[in-house]
Amino acid sequence: MEAYDDSDCGLCGEKNCCKEMDTCLADANCLACLQGDESKCSGNALAGLNTCLDTKCKNECVGACNDGGTNYSGADACDKCQTAEFTANGCCANEAAACGNNSECLDLNTCVNQCTAGDQGCIDACVAKHPNGVDDLNGIVACTFGDGATTPGACGTVCANPNSTSCNDGGTDYGAANEANCTKCQETETAASGCCEGVANACADNAACVALFNCVNNCTTNACVQACGNSNPNGVNDFNNFAGCLFGPSEGQVGSCGTVCDF
């Protein structure tokens, strides 16, 4: 995060975010962050300033639109980030408007959202049905999630980033495949800022998904798993998205933890 001196971002902030800037300068951690100490870049004062900069100085503060949404917090951080960045003055307002004014983009988005996470065949079928929506949808995805590496876009850090290769490496960075590393991978990737945070929260907020999860955990056969799904049909989609994110949605894909949990 750059120091807010006489840069374009700093000047815009001083002009349009006076209250937030004063609050930040009065806060020791926020002030230290502005002076270049990245270890101090946290807290409500900085979050308030970043929110203001995101909405009022997005052109001057390019970095504020590529911070991954780290100024949003809580279990619904991803939802809050996208809601804010898609509305007027948000980082992705123009892209959201372009998609919103293109019925093909809206239909494509609806279609893709019904696909199991990582199911490229389903996504390709949606694209074939709605080719005139591809450019606008790609625009909003790029703005929201960046490229999944050096530029996380407006919300790519607080949301499960569909463009991130690290979310489809099977959890190999957690070490050898064993129960301890598998557990660590799942706990990390379903926690805040983890690859599967969003789908984990969606399942947790769906009683049928939670019931299905608990049921499946007691199964030792595929027939048992199928019976659990039949008993909790309203939880199947959220459960499949959750399991697909962790272990891969189809053969040949390993998700966030599929390799380290294969023992």
C-alpha positions in Angstrom: 0.0 0.0 0.0 1.5 3.3 -1.0 2.1 6.2 1.4 -0.5 8.9 0.8 1.6 12.0 0.3 1.4 14.0 -2.9 0.5 11.1 -5.2 -2.7 11.2 -7.2 -4.3 8.7 -4.8 -3.2 10.8 -1.8 -4.5 14.1 -3.2 -7.8 12.5 -4.1 -8.1 11.0 -0.7 -7.4 14.3 1.0 -10.1 16.0 -1.1 -12.8 13.3 -1.0 -12.1 11.2 2.1 -11.3 13.9 4.6 -13.1 12.3 7.5 -11.7 8.9 6.9 -8.2 10.3 6.4 -8.3 12.2 9.7 -9.5 9.0 11.4 -6.6 7.1 9.9 -4.0 9.7 10.8 -5.2 9.6 14.4 -4.8 5.8 14.5 -1.2 4.7 15.2 -1.5 1.5 13.1 -3.2 3.2 10.2 -0.7 6.0 10.1 2.2 3.6 10.2 0.7 1.7 7.3 0.4 4.9 5.2 4.1 5.5 6.0 5.0 2.2 4.5 4.9 -0.3 7.4 2.8 -3.1 5.8 2.8 -5.1 9.1 0.4 -2.4 10.5 -2.0 -2.5 7.6 -5.1 -3.7 9.4 -7.9 -2.3 11.6 -11.2 -0.4 11.2 -9.5 3.0 10.5 -7.7 1.6 7.4 -10.7 -0.3 6.3 -12.8 2.9 6.4 -10.3 4.8 4.4 -9.9 2.0 1.8 -13.7 1.8 1.4 -13.8 5.5 0.7 -10.9 5.3 -1.7 -12.4 2.4 -3.5 -15.6 4.3 -4.1 -14.4 7.9 -4.6 -10.9 7.6 -5.9 -10.8 4.3 -7.8 -9.2 5.8 -10.9 -6.5 7.5 -8.9 -5.9 4.6 -6.5 -5.5 1.7 -8.9 -4.2 -0.5 -6.1 -7.5 -0.1 -4.2 -9.2 -2.0 -7.0 -6.6 -4.8 -6.9 -6.4 -5.4 -3.2 -8.6 -8.5 -3.3 -11.2 -6.9 -1.1 -9.1 -7.2 2.1 -10.8 -4.2 3.6 -14.0 -6.3 3.9 -14.3 -8.7 6.8 -16.7 -11.3 8.3 -18.3 -14.5 7.1 -20.1 -12.5 4.4 -17.0 -10.5 3.2 -17.2 -11.9 -0.3 -20.9 -10.8 -0.6 -20.2 -7.4 0.9 -17.3 -6.8 -1.4 -19.1 -7.7 -4.6 -22.2 -5.7 -3.6 -20.1 -2.6 -3.0 -17.9 -3.0 -6.0 -20.7 -3.6 -8.5 -22.7 -0.5 -7.5 -22.2 3.1 -8.5 -18.6 4.3 -8.0 -17.5 0.7 -7.2 -14.4 -0.7 -8.9 -16.4 -2.9 -11.2 -19.4 -0.6 -11.6 -18.9 -0.2 -15.4 -18.4 -3.9 -16.0 -21.5 -4.8 -13.9 -23.6 -2.3 -15.8 -22.4 -3.7 -19.1 -23.4 -7.2 -18.1 -26.7 -5.9 -16.6 -27.6 -4.3 -19.9 -26.8 -7.5 -21.9 -29.5 -10.2 -21.5 -27.1 -12.7 -22.9 -24.5 -11.9 -20.2 -27.2 -12.3 -17.5 -28.4 -15.6 -18.9 -24.8 -16.8 -19.2 -24.0 -15.8 -15.6 -27.2 -17.7 -14.4 -26.2 -20.7 -16.4 -22.6 -20.8 -15.2 -23.7 -20.3 -11.6 -25.7 -23.6 -11.8 -22.6 -25.5 -12.8 -20.7 -27.5 -10.2 -17.5 -25.7 -9.3 -14.8 -26.6 -11.8 -17.1 -28.4 -14.2 -15.6 -27.0 -17.4 -17.9 -29.1 -19.6 -21.0 -27.4 -18.1 -19.4 -24.0 -18.5 -18.5 -24.7 -22.1 -22.2 -25.7 -22.7 -23.3 -22.4 -21.2 -21.0 -20.4 -23.4 -22.3 -22.3 -26.5 -25.8 -21.2 -25.6 -25.0 -17.6 -24.8 -22.0 -16.6 -27.0 -22.9 -12.9 -27.0 -22.6 -12.7 -23.3 -19.0 -14.0 -23.0 -17.1 -10.7 -23.4 -19.1 -8.8 -20.8 -19.1 -11.7 -18.3 -15.4 -12.1 -18.7 -15.0 -8.4 -18.1 -16.8 -8.5 -14.8 -15.0 -11.7 -13.7 -11.6 -10.2 -14.5 -12.5 -7.0 -12.6 -13.8 -9.0 -9.6 -11.2 -11.7 -9.3 -8.2 -10.5 -11.4 -5.9 -13.1 -12.8 -5.7 -15.1 -9.6 -2.0 -14.5 -9.1 -0.4 -11.0 -8.8 -3.6 -9.1 -9.3 -6.5 -10.4 -7.2 -8.9 -7.8 -8.6 -11.5 -6.1 -6.4 -12.6 -9.2 -4.4 -10.4 -12.1 -5.4 -8.8 -12.5 -2.0 -12.0 -12.6 0.1 -13.9 -14.7 -2.4 -13.0 -18.2 -3.6 -11.1 -17.2 -6.7 -12.1 -19.3 -9.7 -9.0 -18.2 -11.6 -6.5 -19.2 -8.9 -4.3 -22.2 -9.7 -3.4 -22.5 -6.0 -7.0 -23.5 -5.4 -6.7 -26.5 -7.7 -3.3 -27.9 -6.6 -4.8 -30.6 -4.3 -3.2 -29.1 -1.2 0.3 -30.3 -2.0 1.8 -27.4 -0.1 0.5 -28.9 3.1 2.9 -31.9 2.8 2.4 -35.6 2.4 -1.0 -37.2 2.1 -2.1 -38.1 5.6 -4.9 -37.4 8.0 -3.2 -34.6 9.9 -2.3 -32.6 6.7 -5.7 -33.3 5.2 -7.4 -31.9 8.2 -5.1 -28.8 8.2 -5.8 -28.2 4.5 -9.6 -28.4 4.9 -9.6 -26.2 8.0 -7.5 -23.6 6.2 -9.2 -23.6 2.9 -12.7 -23.3 4.4 -11.7 -20.5 6.8 -11.6 -16.8 6.0 -9.8 -16.0 2.7 -9.4 -19.8 2.0 -10.2 -21.1 -1.5 -13.4 -22.7 -0.3 -14.6 -20.0 2.1 -17.6 -19.0 0.0 -18.9 -22.5 -0.7 -18.3 -23.5 3.0 -20.4 -20.6 4.2 -23.1 -21.4 1.7 -23.4 -24.9 3.0 -23.2 -23.8 6.7 -26.1 -21.4 6.0 -28.2 -24.2 4.5 -29.6 -26.6 7.1 -30.2 -29.3 4.5 -26.6 -29.1 3.4 -25.4 -29.4 7.0 -27.6 -32.4 7.5 -26.4 -34.0 4.3 -22.8 -33.3 5.3 -23.3 -35.0 8.7 -25.1 -37.9 7.1 -22.4 -38.5 4.5 -19.7 -38.4 7.2 -21.2 -41.5 8.7 -21.2 -43.4 5.3 -18.9 -46.2 4.2 -20.6 -47.0 0.9 -21.9 -45.1 -2.2 -25.4 -46.4 -1.5 -25.3 -44.7 1.8 -24.2 -41.4 0.3 -27.0 -41.6 -2.3 -29.5 -42.2 0.5 -28.2 -39.2 2.3 -28.7 -37.1 -0.8 -32.2 -38.4 -1.3 -33.1 -37.5 2.3 -31.7 -34.0 2.0 -32.4 -32.9 -1.6 -32.3 -29.2 -0.8 -28.7 -29.5 0.3 -27.3 -31.4 -2.6 -26.2 -28.4 -4.8 -24.5 -26.6 -1.9 -22.9 -29.8 -0.7 -21.6 -30.7 -4.2 -20.1 -27.2 -4.6 -18.4 -27.5 -1.2 -17.1 -31.0 -1.9 -16.1 -30.1 -5.4 -14.0 -27.1 -4.2 -12.2 -29.2 -1.6 -11.6 -32.4 -3.6 -12.3 -31.6 -7.3 -15.7 -31.7 -9.0 -14.8 -34.5 -11.4 -12.2 -37.1 -12.2 -8.8 -35.6 -13.0 -9.4 -32.5 -10.9 -8.1 -32.3 -7.3 -9.6 -29.1 -5.9 -7.9 -27.5 -2.9 -7.2 -30.6 -0.8 -7.9 -33.6 -3.1 -4.2 -34.8 -3.3 -3.3 -34.3 0.4 -6.5 -36.1 1.4 -5.9 -39.1 -0.9 -4.4 -41.6 1.6 
